[in-house]
Amino acid sequence: MPPPNLGDLLVQIQYPGMTFVESEITRAWLNRHGPEYDKIEFNVRLGDGVEVGDGYTPEIQRMARLLTQKRADIVAWVGDQVDLVEVKVRIAFPVIGQLIGYRGLWRQQHVETPVRSLIAIGRAIVPDMGAIIKEAGVRIETFPRA
């Protein structure tokens, strides 16, 4: 069953933590795959972030932690599993490290919720990189008109 807020997501102009172009790519992905998921979250914080210590106000401590946590662009839930989705205009090698890192952080924080797949979405793939990214276990989808 699609997420109850899918209609709202599809008309959203910009998604949290994304540029306008990344949001256009995300909307194209949501149009194609949104109904496959139960829940879709954006800009999901992962990891602990930096702890600046007791010499700072609680607000500064909180801001430092929030600013240094890693953030997955999209966490899409299907049943009791998630897909981690990274949005890039041009998909290149760094997406491998990002998604594998996000999977590791997700596993540390959400032991009970397995990661089903790692997905990179974008307008294009940088030449010579697609096969290697796929070999690393990352699914790629492009939306050239987004």
C-alpha positions as CSV (number, residue, x, y, z in Angstrom):
1,M,0.0,0.0,0.0
2,P,1.5,3.4,-0.9
3,P,2.4,5.9,1.8
4,P,-0.7,7.8,2.9
5,N,1.1,11.1,2.1
6,L,2.3,10.1,-1.4
7,G,0.0,12.7,-3.1
8,D,1.4,15.5,-0.9
9,L,5.0,14.3,-1.6
10,L,4.5,14.3,-5.4
11,V,3.4,18.0,-5.4
12,Q,6.1,19.2,-3.0
13,I,8.4,21.7,-4.7
14,Q,11.6,20.9,-2.8
15,Y,12.4,18.1,-0.4
16,P,14.3,18.5,2.8
17,G,18.1,18.8,2.4
18,M,17.9,18.8,-1.4
19,T,18.6,21.3,-4.1
20,F,15.9,22.1,-6.6
21,V,17.4,19.8,-9.3
22,E,17.8,16.9,-6.7
23,S,14.2,17.5,-5.8
24,E,13.2,17.1,-9.5
25,I,15.1,13.8,-9.6
26,T,13.4,12.7,-6.4
27,R,9.9,13.5,-7.7
28,A,10.6,11.5,-10.9
29,W,11.7,8.5,-8.6
30,L,8.6,9.0,-6.4
31,N,6.3,8.9,-9.5
32,R,7.9,5.7,-10.6
33,H,8.4,3.9,-7.2
34,G,6.5,5.8,-4.5
35,P,3.5,3.4,-4.5
36,E,5.9,0.5,-3.8
37,Y,6.7,1.8,-0.3
38,D,4.8,2.0,3.0
39,K,6.6,5.1,4.3
40,I,9.2,7.5,2.8
41,E,11.4,9.8,4.9
42,F,13.8,12.5,3.8
43,N,17.1,13.9,5.2
44,V,17.3,11.1,7.9
45,R,20.1,11.7,10.4
46,L,22.5,8.8,11.1
47,G,25.3,8.4,13.5
48,D,26.2,10.4,16.6
49,G,27.8,13.5,15.2
50,V,30.4,15.5,17.1
51,E,30.1,16.0,20.9
52,V,31.7,19.4,21.7
53,G,31.7,18.8,25.5
54,D,30.3,20.4,28.6
55,G,31.9,23.8,28.1
56,Y,29.1,24.8,25.6
57,T,25.4,25.6,26.1
58,P,23.0,22.7,25.5
59,E,21.8,24.5,22.3
60,I,25.3,24.7,20.9
61,Q,25.9,21.1,21.8
62,R,22.7,20.1,20.0
63,M,23.5,22.2,17.0
64,A,27.0,20.7,16.7
65,R,25.6,17.2,16.9
66,L,22.9,17.9,14.3
67,L,25.3,19.7,11.9
68,T,27.8,16.8,11.9
69,Q,25.5,13.8,11.7
70,K,25.4,12.0,8.4
71,R,22.1,12.3,6.5
72,A,20.6,9.8,4.2
73,D,18.6,11.6,1.4
74,I,15.8,9.1,1.5
75,V,14.8,6.1,3.7
76,A,12.0,4.2,2.0
77,W,10.2,1.6,4.1
78,V,8.8,-1.6,2.7
79,G,7.3,-3.7,5.5
80,D,10.0,-4.1,8.2
81,Q,12.9,-3.3,5.8
82,V,14.3,-0.1,4.3
83,D,15.9,1.0,1.1
84,L,18.5,3.7,1.4
85,V,18.4,6.1,-1.5
86,E,21.1,8.7,-2.4
87,V,20.2,11.5,-4.9
88,K,22.9,12.9,-7.2
89,V,22.7,15.0,-10.3
90,R,25.6,12.9,-11.7
91,I,26.2,9.5,-10.1
92,A,29.9,8.8,-9.5
93,F,32.1,6.6,-7.3
94,P,31.6,8.6,-4.0
95,V,28.0,7.3,-3.9
96,I,29.4,3.8,-3.1
97,G,31.1,5.0,0.1
98,Q,28.1,7.2,1.1
99,L,25.6,4.4,0.8
100,I,27.8,1.7,2.4
101,G,28.5,4.1,5.2
102,Y,24.8,4.9,5.7
103,R,24.0,1.2,5.7
104,G,26.6,0.7,8.5
105,L,25.2,3.5,10.5
106,W,21.7,2.4,10.0
107,R,22.5,-1.2,11.2
108,Q,24.1,0.3,14.3
109,Q,21.1,2.4,15.1
110,H,18.3,0.1,13.8
111,V,19.3,-3.4,14.5
112,E,15.8,-4.7,14.1
113,T,15.2,-3.1,10.7
114,P,17.3,-4.6,7.9
115,V,18.5,-2.6,4.8
116,R,17.0,-4.3,1.8
117,S,18.9,-2.3,-0.9
118,L,21.1,0.6,-1.6
119,I,19.9,2.9,-4.5
120,A,21.5,5.8,-6.3
121,I,19.3,8.0,-8.4
122,G,20.3,10.9,-10.6
123,R,20.1,12.5,-14.1
124,A,23.1,10.6,-15.4
125,I,26.0,8.4,-14.5
126,V,29.6,9.6,-14.9
127,P,31.2,7.6,-17.8
128,D,32.9,4.3,-16.8
129,M,31.4,4.2,-13.3
130,G,28.1,2.5,-13.7
131,A,29.2,-1.1,-13.8
132,I,31.6,-0.6,-10.9
133,I,28.9,1.1,-8.8
134,K,26.5,-1.8,-9.5
135,E,29.3,-4.3,-8.7
136,A,29.5,-2.7,-5.3
137,G,25.9,-3.6,-4.7
138,V,24.3,-0.3,-5.4
139,R,21.3,-0.2,-7.7
140,I,21.3,2.8,-10.1
141,E,18.4,4.6,-11.7
142,T,18.6,7.6,-14.0
143,F,16.0,10.2,-14.8
144,P,17.6,12.3,-17.6
145,R,14.6,14.6,-18.0
146,A,14.3,15.5,-14.4
